[in-house]
Amino acid sequence: MEDLMMEQGLKDCYSTEENFSTNYKMLNTLDKGDFSVVKRAFHIPTATTVAVKILQYTKKYASHICREARIMKSLSHPNIIRLLHVVQKRKTTYLVMEYASEGDLQDRIFQVGTLEESETQRMFSQIVCAVQCCHDHHIVHRDIKASNILIDCRGNAKLCDFGLAAKVIPGQKLAGFCGTLPYCAPEVFQEKEYEGFPVDIWSLGVLLLFMVSGNLPFRGRSSVDVRQQIIAANFKIPPHVSSDVSNVIIELLMINPGRRPTIHQVMRYPMIRDSEACLPPTSAQVFPGTPNPSTVRTKRVITYKSDRNMSSCNPQEKLCGSLQAAKGGSLTGSSSGDTL
């Protein structure tokens, strides 16, 4: 029924632009996977740099592509990557998004080792604000990780890649493995349904520990080893980490999802509450109400990087369909790597 509704709503989700090839000049490839390719592009009429995710449009994946576009269109927040326009051309779908210059959080951590606690507090607070926006709209991201946190030219964090995201109704549960293994919550490995929002909370805990330690907390020689560590919540917090941050990590990484805080409770933690990061200076920037290539005005930039870990979703899981993990990122539909 959900897929049928998605199919019927495609006209509201997409538009056709006959002059797309004329208005956009495709530049270098930013990321490429089995099912999508992301290119840096130049919007000639406004002299604006954007990122364009290119997906092969097929009936099999139509509802998945439309779901991702609808979710992104429904979210408007300074710390969430903005979808500016969706264009359907024959068998190819183009998602035109913000573009920025400072790469992703994973690369930042790999470059510096660990972030200063002040920077961690500022950026993590921005990420929490973005997740709060998602949860307030009944959206579970399901793939929160460092490579899906992009950094704009002013150093602000921006949540991206909603290829695995799901919109849930109150009381609805999810089922099956979905996400990136080292960031996955213990309950996703069980053969029963689970609440969606606590999964994002767990991933935030993994991310915060990664930011202050420079290492993912759950590692092993095999996926089985990693899974066992996750199920046992076997992690260590470096001694240099302050008690304020340590306490947050411990509460986010509770094995029992019912004991994890909600995103609104996380917002009340001192390290989040005392931060002004939830209102970054770039939040005053105005975006077009109805994204259109002729009115794109964004100057922010995004860089898509390959992830060191594979994202995937159980092929039997209703909300994700039968997509497989793409190289370097979340499942994002199918793509033949088209260029204009």
C-alpha positions, -999 to 999 in steps of 0.1 A, spaced: 0 0 0 28 24 9 46 18 -24 14 23 -43 9 56 -26 44 66 -35 39 56 -71 7 77 -73 25 107 -57 54 108 -81 40 138 -100 42 158 -68 78 147 -62 94 152 -96 94 178 -123 108 176 -159 133 201 -171 139 202 -208 169 226 -204 186 207 -175 216 198 -196 219 234 -207 216 249 -172 239 225 -155 276 217 -163 286 184 -148 321 185 -133 340 159 -113 326 128 -96 324 132 -59 313 97 -50 302 66 -69 285 34 -58 267 5 -72 234 23 -73 242 60 -75 268 85 -85 272 120 -71 288 148 -91 298 183 -85 280 205 -109 278 242 -119 244 259 -123 252 283 -151 222 307 -147 231 316 -111 268 308 -111 262 284 -82 280 251 -74 258 223 -64 260 185 -58 238 163 -81 230 127 -71 222 107 -103 200 77 -100 187 53 -127 149 56 -126 132 22 -128 98 10 -117 114 -13 -92 131 15 -73 107 43 -81 91 43 -47 125 42 -29 138 72 -49 106 91 -43 107 83 -6 142 97 -3 132 129 -22 100 134 -2 118 130 31 145 155 21 119 180 9 101 178 42 131 188 62 143 224 65 171 229 90 204 247 88 222 215 99 205 192 73 216 191 37 190 209 16 174 193 -15 170 221 -39 154 204 -69 144 170 -83 145 165 -120 132 134 -139 146 128 -174 134 96 -190 152 69 -170 174 91 -149 165 110 -117 186 140 -106 186 152 -70 201 187 -69 215 195 -35 237 219 -16 275 217 -22 302 227 3 340 227 5 351 212 38 345 175 33 330 152 59 335 146 96 351 112 91 379 127 71 383 155 96 387 130 124 412 109 104 432 141 97 434 154 132 431 122 153 406 136 178 386 168 179 391 193 207 363 190 232 350 225 224 347 217 187 331 183 196 305 201 217 297 226 190 295 201 161 278 174 181 252 199 193 245 208 157 241 171 148 217 166 177 196 196 165 194 180 130 183 147 144 157 164 166 143 180 134 141 145 118 124 129 148 100 158 152 89 150 116 86 113 125 117 104 104 143 79 114 176 85 96 190 50 102 225 57 90 240 84 112 277 82 109 308 105 105 309 102 67 272 113 66 281 145 85 293 171 61 311 204 70 303 236 52 327 265 46 319 280 80 327 248 98 290 239 105 279 202 106 252 191 82 234 158 82 231 142 48 222 110 29 186 99 36 188 69 14 179 46 43 156 70 61 121 60 70 90 80 79 72 62 107 38 67 123 33 65 161 36 30 173 51 17 140 82 -5 144 110 -15 121 126 -48 114 158 -63 100 194 -51 98 197 -16 83 226 8 85 264 7 88 276 -21 110 299 -3 135 271 23 142 242 -2 144 223 -6 177 221 -41 193 184 -46 186 188 -45 148 205 -79 150 175 -95 167 148 -113 148 120 -91 160 107 -56 154 122 -26 172 116 11 177 132 33 152 142 64 171 164 47 197 185 33 168 194 69 159 202 76 195 227 47 197 244 59 165 248 93 180 266 77 209 290 59 186 296 91 167 303 111 198 328 85 211 344 85 177 348 123 178 366 124 211 387 92 208 395 91 171 385 54 169 352 36 164 343 20 197 332 -13 182 359 -29 161 370 -65 152 387 -87 127 353 -98 113 317 -86 112 309 -113 137 334 -98 162 320 -63 157 285 -76 162 294 -94 195 310 -62 208 279 -42 200 255 -66 216 276 -66 247 281 -28 245 318 -34 250 334 0 246 360 21 264 361 59 269 396 75 269 406 90 303 411 124 288 374 127 280 355 150 305 328 136 327 301 156 310 309 140 276 315 105 291 281 106 309 264 114 276 282 86 258 272 61 285 235 71 284 233 70 246 250 35 244 225 17 267 219 -18 255 182 -16 264 167 8 238 140 17 264 167 32 287 182 54 260 171 91 262 148 106 235 163 132 213 145 159 233 161 146 265 195 147 248 188 183 239 186 190 277 220 177 285 244 204 297 269 199 268 240 204 244 219 229 263 249 253 269 259 253 233 248 280 209 256 257 180 220 249 173 216 284 158 246 286 135 253 319 117 245 303 84 209 297 95 199 331 83 206 322 47 174 321 26 166 292 3 139 292 -23 106 280 -10 100 258 -41 134 247 -53 140 254 -90 172 255 -110 164 291 -121 162 303 -85 189 283 -68 208 307 -45 227 285 -21 265 290 -18 271 262 7 290 232 -4 290 195 3 316 168 -4 307 132 -7 334 108 4 336 70 4 329 55 37 353 30 53 324 8 63 296 -6 42 260 5 47 233 -20 40 197 -29 47 181 -63 50 166 -71 16 134 -83 33 130 -51 53 98 -35 39 110 1 41 143 -4 22 133 -29 -5 159 -51 -20 187 -26 -24 223 -37 -16 250 -16 0 268 8 -23 305 14 -21 313 42 2 279 51 16 243 44 22 219 28 -2 207 55 -25 188 38 -53 203 27 -86 225 45 -110 243 39 -142 267 67 -136 251 89 -163 268 121 -172 252 150 -190 
